[in-house]
């Protein structure tokens, strides 16, 4: 399958590296407005370079493309690729505006091509395992989720605020895990070290049967990517980076009728069974690209509505 990458900055180069290492893909070209950067990446991965992505798409036979340009150009570039009937993997967020995101979904359907928005954490093995645990009711009914996605300021990001660029990951993952959208949204966005846009945010999302607190910032000097989930029958802590899950099975159902006194019950309740759940570590981006190309090859439907839903929440109070 012939593939190409538009935009070869930090994330785009990772797409290039991934495609170049895959047996089922032939990296035919890359495009970037920065000729020096684009030529360097093309030379490193032994492929062609174009400064204008439109020229690349006209000159080369391309089955699928990754669009990794800055967010402000997502709509313009993806609109072009979809109108030229090229299957498109578009980095998150889908666009800067909800209206533009909806327009891209419509274009993909109209032109009968695949559009996958790269919410990469959906392909994290730890997230997939947690989703399975929730669906098997291992935690019982979920009542609360808390996430922290914090760290230093990324110099390559210059056109999106913290909610749209970073917190949107966890907004989407909570929607995904609960298979729902929030009915109430409360948000606090602040400008701390950057005057032009927010660099810290806290979301409180109220769902029908659960709630979620999401914290994201470019202020904390330590990189943290963690998710905690409380259910009526269990609790877990998940690390996005290490892909480790620590699971605590509640004693409530087992012991609630056994003890005559409340103090005896509390003593036993404070000793839950602790289990470290291991998953086979995989690179989420590679798993995402494998999924995308499989959908293209086998004509499997992709519905990226979730990306617009997450964007709409991220833009609350903007």
N, C-alpha and C positions, 0 to 999 in steps of 0.2 A: 504494500500500500504506500503510495507516494505521499509524503507529509512535508510540511514547511512550518516555519515559525516566524511570526511577525512581532518584532520587538525583542531584542536579545540583551536586555538589562539583566539584573540579578535573577529574576524569576524566569525570564525568557531563556536565558542560557541554560538553566536547569532543565527546561523542556527540551532544548536542543540536545543536551547530554543524554537525556533519557531516551529520546527517539533514536539517537545514534547508536545506543547500546542494545536496541531491540531487534530481534530477528524478523519480526513481522512488519517492520516499517523501513522505508527507504527515505532518508532525509535528503530531499532534492535541492532545498534552498532555504536561506534565511533572509529576512529583510529588516532594516533598521535605518532610521533617518540619520543616525550617527555613523558615517561611513567608516571612520577609524575603528569603532567598536565592532560594527558589523563585519568588516573585512577580517578582523582579528578572530572573531568567533568562527566565521566560515572557514578560515584557514586551519584553525585548530581541529575542526570536525570534518574537514575535507568535503565541503559542500559549496554551492554557489552563493554569491551575495548579490542582493539588490538593495539599492537605497530607497526605491519606491516600491512598496508592496503591490501596487496595482500593476506595475510592469512585470513583477514576479508572477502574479497570478495569470497574466495574459500569456507569458512566455513558457511557463512550465505546466505540465499535466499534474495537478495536485488533487488528491482525493480528500485530504483532511488537513486542517491548519490549526495551530495554536495561536491565539491572539493574546499577546502579553505586553501590550502598550500601556502607557499611563491611563488611569481610569477616565480621565477627561476625554480620551479618544476612543474608548470602548465602543460607543454607539456608532461613530462614524466608520470605524474599521470593520466591525462585525456586520454592520448593515451592508457594506460592500461585499464581504465574503459570502454572506447569505444570499444576496441578490445574484451572485454569480454561482449559486448552487454548490458551494463548497462546505462540507461538513466542518463545523467550527467548535473548537474547545476554547472558550473565552474565560480568561482569568476573572476571579471575583474582584470587586462587586460587579454585577452584570452591567450596570451603567451608573451615571451620576443621578439620574432621575427615574422615578417609577414609570412615568409615561414612556420613556425611551426603552426601558426594560420590557414593558408589555409589547412595544412595537417590534422588538427583536424576536420575541416568542411568536408573534403573528407571522413575521417574515419566514422564520424557519418552517412553520407549518405550511405556509403558502407555497414555498419552494421545495417542500418535501426533502429537507436536509436536516441533519442532526445538529442541535445546539446544546452543548453541555457547558454549564457555568461551573468553573473550577472551585467549588467549596471543598477544599482538599481534605478537611478533617472527616468528611463522610467516608473516606477511604482509609482512615487510620484504623489498623487492626484492633486497637483497644476500644475505639468507639463502636466498631462493629460487634465486638464481644459484649459490651455494655448493652447495646440495643437488643441482642439476643437474650441477655439476662432479664431485661425488663419485660420482653415479650413472653418469657417463660414464667413470669411472676415470681422470680427469685427474691425480689425485694418487696413483694406485695404491691399494693397501690402506691404510686409515687406521690409524695406530698410536697417535696421541696428539692430544688436543684440550685447549686451555687458554683459559679465558675470564676476563675481568676486568669486573666491573660495580660500580664504586665511585663514591663522591661524598659530598656533604654530607648532613646529616639532613633529610628531608622533613617539615616540621611537620604536614602534613595526615594523616600516617600515625600512628595511635595504638592500633591493635588487632592488629598483626601483627608478628612478629619478622622479622629480616633474611632468613632462609632462605625463609620462606613468602611474604613480600612481594616480594623482589628476586631472590634467587638462583634462585627457581623458574623464572624466564624461561630461564636458561641450562641448568638441569636438563632442561627440556622440549626446548630446541633441540638439545642433544647427543643425547637420545633420538631426536629427529626425524631428525637428520642420519645417525645410525648405524642408524636403524630397529631399535632394540634397547633393552633395559633393562639396567641394571647388575646384575652377579651379586654384587658386593661393594661396600659403601658405608662409607667412613670420613669422619668429619666433625669439625670443630673449631668450636664456637660460643663467642663471648665477649661479655661485657658490658663495654664500655669507657667510654662517656659516658652510658649509660642504665642505671639500676639495675633497672628492671622487666623488661627483655627484651634479647635479644642484638642488638647492632648491627654485628657482623662475623662472617663465617663463611667457612670453606674446606671444600670437598668434594673428596674424591678418589674417583672412581667407576671401578671395574674392570668393563669389559665383556668379552665372550668374546674379542675380537680387538683391543681397543683400551683406552685408559685416558683419563680426563679429570680435569683439575684446574680447579676453579671457585672464584673468589674474589669475594666481594661484601661491601661494607661501607658504613656511613654515617659513616665516619671520615675517609677520604681527602678533602682539600680541593679536589681536582680531579675533575671528572666524566669518567669513562672507561667506554666501552662497546665492548670489543674481543674478538675471537675469533681464535685462532690454531690452525691445523690442520696436523699433520705426517702426510704419507703416504709410502709407500715410494718414490714417484716424483715427489713435489713437496711444496710447502709454501705456505700462504697466510695472509695477515693480513687480517681483515675488520673494518671499523668500522661498528657499528650506526647511529651518528648520521650520519656523512657518506655512508654506504652505498657506501664505496669498498673495493675488493678489490685487494690486491697479491699476485700469484702468482709463485712461483719454481719453474721446472721443473728437476727434478734431472737431473744429467748421468750419474747412476750407470749406468743401463742402456746408455746410448750409449757410454760410455768405459771401462767396467770391463774389457773384453777388449783394448783398444787399446794400453795401456801396459805395458811390461816391468817398470818399477820402481814401487813404491808411491808414491814422492815425486812422480813425474810425474803419476800419477793424482790425487793429492791436489791438486796445483796446478790441474788442469783442473776437478776437482770443486768447487773453491771459486769458480767463475765460472758460477753458474746463470743461466739466462735470466730476466730480471725483466720482468713484464708488469703494467701497471695495467689492471684490468678495470672498465669503466664499466657501470653499469646505469641505466636510466631511473628517476630518483628519484620515489618516490611516498610518500604518507602512509600508513603501515601501518594505522592505524585505519580510514581510509576504505576501503582495500582489504579489510579484514576485514568491514566492514559491507556492502560490495557483495557479497561472497561469501555472507554470512549471508542477505541479502534474496533473492539469486538461488536459494539452497537452499530458502527458503520458497516463493518464487514457482513454482519448477519441481519442487517436491517431491523434492529431492535429499537423500539420507540424510546425516546428520551424526553422527559417532561421537566424542564428547568423552572417551572412555576415557583419552586421553593426559593429560588434566588431573588425573585421579585418580592416575595413575601418578606424575606429577611431584610432587603433593602428598605422596604416601606417602614419597618420597625426601626431600623438604624437611623432613618431620617426624621424620626419623631422629634418635634420641637426645633427643627432646623429652619 
